Amino acid sequence: MKNGKTYELTLYNGQTVEGICSKITENSIYLKTNENIVAFPKEKVSSLKRRKTNFVALVGGIALVTAGTIFLINNSEEKAIPFQIAD
């Protein structure tokens, strides 16, 4: 584990928590979740995995937004304002 990286922690009771690693001690793991730092005893943690950014999904989302914006601009009419501005 590295400080500042995002992890998903699963406890033995089945609860999962996602947060940013704040600190690791001999007995506990500290995660920052919703602006709070929560300590989890290592003996209650069943699994721990690193959460990485999915770059394929990120690039796909950006491409979709860009294509939608271009489509809206190309199909918009010149008369965008339905009323006439007085001279």
KETI-959501 format. One record per residue (C-alpha): residue number from 1; x, y, z. Coordinates in nm, 3 decimals. Each point is the difference from the previous one (the first is absolute). Layout:
% KETI-959501
<rec num="NUM" xx="X" yy="Y" zz="Z"/>
...
END
This chain:
% KETI-959501
<rec num="1" xx="0.000" yy="0.000" zz="0.000"/>
<rec num="2" xx="0.107" yy="0.354" zz="-0.074"/>
<rec num="3" xx="-0.121" yy="0.323" zz="0.155"/>
<rec num="4" xx="-0.218" yy="0.212" zz="-0.229"/>
<rec num="5" xx="-0.120" yy="-0.293" zz="-0.213"/>
<rec num="6" xx="-0.365" yy="-0.115" zz="-0.017"/>
<rec num="7" xx="-0.086" yy="-0.345" zz="0.140"/>
<rec num="8" xx="-0.309" yy="-0.214" zz="0.052"/>
<rec num="9" xx="0.007" yy="-0.171" zz="0.337"/>
<rec num="10" xx="-0.228" yy="-0.296" zz="0.082"/>
<rec num="11" xx="-0.064" yy="-0.097" zz="0.362"/>
<rec num="12" xx="-0.078" yy="-0.351" zz="0.126"/>
<rec num="13" xx="-0.365" yy="0.102" zz="0.058"/>
<rec num="14" xx="-0.036" yy="0.066" zz="-0.375"/>
<rec num="15" xx="0.005" yy="0.380" zz="0.016"/>
<rec num="16" xx="0.208" yy="0.176" zz="-0.265"/>
<rec num="17" xx="0.153" yy="0.344" zz="0.034"/>
<rec num="18" xx="0.178" yy="0.203" zz="-0.266"/>
<rec num="19" xx="0.239" yy="0.276" zz="0.094"/>
<rec num="20" xx="0.340" yy="0.157" zz="-0.032"/>
<rec num="21" xx="0.277" yy="-0.147" zz="0.213"/>
<rec num="22" xx="0.096" yy="0.255" zz="0.262"/>
<rec num="23" xx="0.230" yy="-0.200" zz="0.225"/>
<rec num="24" xx="0.103" yy="-0.359" zz="0.077"/>
<rec num="25" xx="0.113" yy="-0.114" zz="0.341"/>
<rec num="26" xx="0.092" yy="-0.340" zz="0.135"/>
<rec num="27" xx="-0.359" yy="-0.070" zz="0.112"/>
<rec num="28" xx="-0.226" yy="0.228" zz="-0.208"/>
<rec num="29" xx="-0.072" yy="0.137" zz="-0.346"/>
<rec num="30" xx="-0.123" yy="0.360" zz="-0.019"/>
<rec num="31" xx="-0.220" yy="0.095" zz="-0.296"/>
<rec num="32" xx="-0.135" yy="0.344" zz="-0.085"/>
<rec num="33" xx="-0.367" yy="-0.040" zz="-0.092"/>
<rec num="34" xx="-0.236" yy="0.296" zz="-0.045"/>
<rec num="35" xx="0.250" yy="0.244" zz="0.157"/>
<rec num="36" xx="0.027" yy="-0.222" zz="0.312"/>
<rec num="37" xx="0.295" yy="-0.221" zz="0.089"/>
<rec num="38" xx="-0.114" yy="-0.341" zz="0.124"/>
<rec num="39" xx="0.224" yy="-0.260" zz="0.166"/>
<rec num="40" xx="-0.053" yy="-0.366" zz="-0.088"/>
<rec num="41" xx="0.173" yy="-0.267" zz="0.213"/>
<rec num="42" xx="0.202" yy="-0.231" zz="-0.225"/>
<rec num="43" xx="-0.144" yy="-0.313" zz="0.167"/>
<rec num="44" xx="-0.352" yy="0.098" zz="-0.122"/>
<rec num="45" xx="0.104" yy="0.052" zz="-0.364"/>
<rec num="46" xx="-0.064" yy="-0.298" zz="-0.228"/>
<rec num="47" xx="0.126" yy="0.152" zz="-0.327"/>
<rec num="48" xx="0.150" yy="0.316" zz="-0.139"/>
<rec num="49" xx="0.028" yy="0.098" zz="-0.364"/>
<rec num="50" xx="0.124" yy="0.304" zz="-0.184"/>
<rec num="51" xx="-0.255" yy="0.204" zz="-0.196"/>
<rec num="52" xx="0.141" yy="0.132" zz="-0.327"/>
<rec num="53" xx="-0.146" yy="0.245" zz="-0.247"/>
<rec num="54" xx="-0.144" yy="-0.173" zz="-0.304"/>
<rec num="55" xx="0.157" yy="0.205" zz="-0.281"/>
<rec num="56" xx="-0.201" yy="-0.175" zz="-0.272"/>
<rec num="57" xx="-0.327" yy="0.107" zz="0.163"/>
<rec num="58" xx="0.134" yy="0.350" zz="0.060"/>
<rec num="59" xx="0.109" yy="0.046" zz="-0.364"/>
<rec num="60" xx="-0.329" yy="-0.150" zz="-0.123"/>
<rec num="61" xx="-0.201" yy="0.240" zz="0.216"/>
<rec num="62" xx="0.196" yy="0.301" zz="-0.122"/>
<rec num="63" xx="-0.045" yy="-0.110" zz="-0.363"/>
<rec num="64" xx="-0.375" yy="-0.045" zz="0.052"/>
<rec num="65" xx="-0.039" yy="0.347" zz="0.154"/>
<rec num="66" xx="0.205" yy="0.156" zz="-0.280"/>
<rec num="67" xx="-0.203" yy="-0.174" zz="-0.272"/>
<rec num="68" xx="-0.326" yy="0.106" zz="0.166"/>
<rec num="69" xx="0.115" yy="0.361" zz="0.022"/>
<rec num="70" xx="0.105" yy="0.005" zz="-0.367"/>
<rec num="71" xx="-0.334" yy="-0.156" zz="-0.099"/>
<rec num="72" xx="-0.197" yy="0.263" zz="0.195"/>
<rec num="73" xx="0.203" yy="0.287" zz="-0.144"/>
<rec num="74" xx="-0.035" yy="-0.126" zz="-0.360"/>
<rec num="75" xx="-0.376" yy="-0.057" zz="0.032"/>
<rec num="76" xx="-0.084" yy="0.322" zz="0.180"/>
<rec num="77" xx="-0.181" yy="0.276" zz="-0.183"/>
<rec num="78" xx="0.142" yy="0.345" zz="-0.047"/>
<rec num="79" xx="-0.297" yy="0.158" zz="0.179"/>
<rec num="80" xx="0.084" yy="-0.118" zz="0.349"/>
<rec num="81" xx="-0.179" yy="0.291" zz="0.171"/>
<rec num="82" xx="-0.377" yy="-0.014" zz="-0.064"/>
<rec num="83" xx="-0.058" yy="0.373" zz="0.048"/>
<rec num="84" xx="0.129" yy="0.307" zz="-0.177"/>
<rec num="85" xx="0.230" yy="0.240" zz="0.182"/>
<rec num="86" xx="-0.117" yy="0.360" zz="-0.028"/>
<rec num="87" xx="0.231" yy="0.254" zz="-0.166"/>
END
